[in-house]
Structures are given as structure tokens and as C-alpha cells.
Amino acid sequence: MKEVIFVLLNGFADWEGAFTAICLNQGVKPGNPINYKVKYLSITKEPVTSIGGLRVLPDYDLKDMPEDYAGLILIGGMRWFSPEAELIVPLVKKALKDKKLVAGICNASVFLGMHVFLNEVKHTSNTLDYLKQYAGDQYTGESNYINKQAVRDENIVTANGIGQLEFCREILYALEADTAEAIEESYLFYKNGVCPKG
């Protein structure tokens, strides 16, 4: 069973990865096959605390991240603009070189823009103006920006800070975590609070 690694920095936005973690760890729908397991990584193995006060003890740090994994999910928060976030750049470069999934939501999508990872792929973020303001001159992908809650292009998924369900859906598609029908039913269940008829 392949691991999907969530990258957390202190002050991470706990809601942004919650649905994705559930669908990967427990199956896209109850009773459906489980093909992935979620692990958590941070700069060190010290506990990281979310915006909401949730404390997470990372499974991995920068020294012991495994080679064999399915993707990196960068969870948003304000620390993506800090010097410690720069330590994550080599992980993203290697993941993309190895054709693994890389996903970033909210300010983690801006982080991807800051480091030229979005210039050649379709993407979104917390508005184009916000992305340009914080990503700076390294970001030249304005023509590839799509004003949607989540966008998937090849093995890169991006989302704005309130697109957590759309982020989850695109990640599930990118990982081929289940059938398209199951992924859509899961999305609609979490979005609308009722099971789709069928």
C-alpha cells in the first residue's frame, strides 16, 4: 500500500487536508478498497500545531522521508512564506522529477508559484492577484491561471483555501484512488450532506 505524505508546518490549516486524509485512509466510500495510507512529514519530528490547536506528531522529518511514496500534499498556512519552508523545495523538485503527485492548497499553492513549479501548468490559488503579490517575479504563469477552487494538470493539483473538497476530489482522481463514480459520489456526499441517488 503506497503512502501519501502530507507536509505540515506549524500553523497549518487543519481543515484543508481533512477530507483527503479520510478518503485515502478509510477508502473513498465506506467499504470500498483502501489503496493508500496517509503519513505526515514536517521539518523535524517535533509536534506541529494547527491554526485550530490540533497537535500532530509527524511520522517523518526531512532526514527520513521514504523514497517510495505516491505523492506530496502541502497543507496551507502562513508558514509557507517563512525560511523553514525553503527546506521543502528539494522534496517538491524530486517528487516532480520522479513523476509523483504534488498538491498544494491555499498558501502552499503560492509556495509552489514562488518556486516556479506552476509556470508551465494550469493552476489556481487564492486569486491571481494574491498569487502574483506573494509569489513575486519567479511566478510567470499568469496565462495558465484558472479561477476555480481546484485545478489538476498532469501530476500537480492546486486549490484555494476554501476549496478543500474540490482539492480532495482532484487528488483522488490524480491518484486513481477509486472509480470516477465513487469519487463523485464521495464529493457530493461531503458537499451536500446527502447520499446521491442511484
C-alpha positions as CSV (number, residue, x, y, z in Angstrom):
1,M,0.0,0.0,0.0
2,K,1.6,3.3,-1.1
3,E,1.9,6.2,1.2
4,V,0.7,9.7,0.5
5,I,2.7,12.2,2.6
6,F,1.1,15.3,4.0
7,V,3.6,18.1,4.6
8,L,2.7,20.2,7.7
9,L,4.3,23.4,9.0
10,N,3.3,25.0,12.3
11,G,0.1,26.9,12.0
12,F,-1.2,24.6,9.2
13,A,-4.8,24.9,8.2
14,D,-6.2,21.7,9.7
15,W,-9.4,21.7,7.6
16,E,-7.6,21.8,4.3
17,G,-6.4,18.2,4.2
18,A,-9.1,16.6,6.4
19,F,-11.3,15.2,3.7
20,T,-8.4,14.0,1.6
21,A,-6.9,12.1,4.6
22,I,-10.3,10.5,5.3
23,C,-10.8,9.3,1.7
24,L,-7.3,8.0,1.4
25,N,-7.0,6.3,4.8
26,Q,-10.6,4.8,5.0
27,G,-11.5,4.4,1.3
28,V,-13.2,6.9,-0.9
29,K,-16.5,5.4,0.2
30,P,-17.2,3.2,3.2
31,G,-16.5,-0.4,2.2
32,N,-14.5,0.4,-0.9
33,P,-10.9,-0.7,-1.3
34,I,-8.2,1.2,0.6
35,N,-5.2,1.8,-1.7
36,Y,-3.3,4.4,0.2
37,K,-2.3,5.3,3.7
38,V,-1.6,8.9,4.9
39,K,1.6,9.8,6.7
40,Y,2.7,13.2,8.0
41,L,6.0,15.0,7.5
42,S,7.4,18.2,8.9
43,I,10.8,19.8,9.2
44,T,11.5,17.9,12.4
45,K,9.6,15.2,14.3
46,E,8.6,17.7,17.0
47,P,4.8,18.1,17.2
48,V,3.3,20.7,14.8
49,T,0.2,22.7,15.9
50,S,-2.6,23.8,13.5
51,I,-4.4,27.1,13.4
52,G,-7.2,25.4,15.3
53,G,-4.9,24.0,18.0
54,L,-4.7,20.4,16.7
55,R,-1.3,18.9,17.6
56,V,0.2,16.3,15.2
57,L,3.3,14.2,15.7
58,P,4.9,13.8,12.3
59,D,5.8,10.3,11.1
60,Y,8.8,11.7,9.1
61,D,11.1,14.6,9.1
62,L,13.5,15.8,6.3
63,K,16.1,13.2,7.2
64,D,14.0,10.0,7.0
65,M,11.4,10.6,4.3
66,P,10.9,7.3,2.3
67,E,11.8,7.0,-1.3
68,D,8.7,5.0,-2.2
69,Y,5.6,7.1,-1.9
70,A,2.7,8.2,-4.2
71,G,2.6,11.9,-3.6
72,L,3.2,15.0,-1.5
73,I,0.3,17.1,-0.2
74,L,1.3,20.5,1.0
75,I,-1.3,21.8,3.5
76,G,-1.7,25.6,3.7
77,G,-0.9,28.0,6.5
78,M,1.1,31.2,6.9
79,R,4.4,29.5,7.4
80,W,4.8,28.8,3.7
81,F,6.3,32.3,3.4
82,S,9.0,31.6,6.1
83,P,12.6,30.5,5.7
84,E,11.8,27.0,7.1
85,A,9.5,26.4,4.1
86,E,12.5,26.7,1.8
87,L,13.7,23.3,3.2
88,I,10.7,21.7,1.4
89,V,11.7,22.9,-2.1
90,P,14.1,19.9,-2.7
91,L,11.3,17.4,-1.8
92,V,9.0,19.0,-4.3
93,K,11.7,19.1,-7.0
94,K,12.4,15.4,-6.5
95,A,8.7,14.4,-6.4
96,L,8.1,16.2,-9.7
97,K,11.2,14.8,-11.3
98,D,10.0,11.3,-10.2
99,K,6.5,12.0,-11.7
100,K,4.8,11.8,-8.3
101,L,1.7,13.8,-7.4
102,V,2.4,17.2,-5.8
103,A,-0.6,19.1,-4.4
104,G,-0.7,22.5,-2.7
105,I,-3.7,24.3,-1.2
106,C,-4.0,27.9,-0.1
107,N,-0.6,29.4,0.7
108,A,1.0,26.1,-0.2
109,S,-0.1,26.8,-3.8
110,V,1.6,30.2,-3.5
111,F,4.7,28.5,-2.3
112,L,4.6,26.3,-5.5
113,G,4.3,29.5,-7.5
114,M,7.2,31.2,-5.7
115,H,9.5,28.4,-6.8
116,V,8.5,28.2,-10.5
117,F,6.6,24.9,-10.2
118,L,3.4,26.4,-11.6
119,N,4.7,28.4,-14.6
120,E,4.1,25.7,-17.2
121,V,0.9,24.0,-15.8
122,K,-2.7,25.0,-15.3
123,H,-3.3,26.0,-11.7
124,T,-5.2,28.1,-9.2
125,S,-4.6,29.8,-5.8
126,N,-6.2,32.4,-3.5
127,T,-6.9,34.7,-6.5
128,L,-4.4,35.6,-9.2
129,D,-3.6,39.0,-7.6
130,Y,-2.8,37.3,-4.3
131,L,-0.6,34.7,-6.1
132,K,1.3,37.4,-8.0
133,Q,1.7,39.6,-5.0
134,Y,3.3,36.9,-2.8
135,A,5.0,34.6,-5.4
136,G,6.9,37.5,-6.8
137,D,8.9,37.7,-10.0
138,Q,9.6,33.9,-10.1
139,Y,6.0,33.4,-11.0
140,T,5.4,33.9,-14.7
141,G,2.4,31.5,-15.2
142,E,-0.4,34.1,-15.3
143,S,-1.7,32.8,-18.6
144,N,-2.1,29.3,-17.0
145,Y,-4.1,30.6,-14.0
146,I,-7.7,29.3,-13.8
147,N,-10.2,30.9,-11.4
148,K,-11.6,27.7,-9.9
149,Q,-11.5,26.2,-6.4
150,A,-9.2,23.4,-7.5
151,V,-7.3,22.6,-10.7
152,R,-5.4,19.4,-11.7
153,D,-2.9,19.4,-14.5
154,E,-0.7,16.4,-15.1
155,N,0.6,15.5,-11.6
156,I,0.1,18.9,-10.0
157,V,-3.1,19.8,-8.1
158,T,-3.7,23.3,-6.6
159,A,-6.6,24.8,-4.7
160,N,-7.6,28.0,-2.9
161,G,-8.1,28.0,0.9
162,I,-11.8,27.2,0.8
163,G,-11.6,24.6,-1.9
164,Q,-10.8,21.7,0.4
165,L,-13.4,19.4,-1.1
166,E,-12.5,20.1,-4.7
167,F,-8.8,19.7,-3.7
168,C,-9.7,16.3,-2.3
169,R,-11.6,15.3,-5.4
170,E,-8.8,16.3,-7.8
171,I,-6.2,14.4,-5.6
172,L,-8.3,11.3,-5.7
173,Y,-8.6,11.5,-9.5
174,A,-4.8,12.1,-9.8
175,L,-4.1,9.0,-7.6
176,E,-6.8,6.9,-9.3
177,A,-7.9,6.1,-5.7
178,D,-11.2,4.7,-6.9
179,T,-13.7,4.8,-9.8
180,A,-14.8,8.2,-11.1
181,E,-18.3,7.3,-9.9
182,A,-17.2,6.6,-6.4
183,I,-15.1,9.8,-6.3
184,E,-18.0,11.9,-7.5
185,E,-20.4,10.3,-5.0
186,S,-18.0,11.0,-2.2
187,Y,-17.5,14.6,-3.2
188,L,-21.3,15.2,-3.4
189,F,-21.9,13.5,-0.1
190,Y,-19.4,15.8,1.7
191,K,-20.5,18.8,-0.3
192,N,-24.3,18.4,0.1
193,G,-24.6,16.2,3.2
194,V,-26.8,13.6,1.4
195,C,-26.0,10.4,-0.5
196,P,-26.6,10.8,-4.2
197,K,-29.5,8.7,-5.6
198,G,-28.6,6.0,-8.0
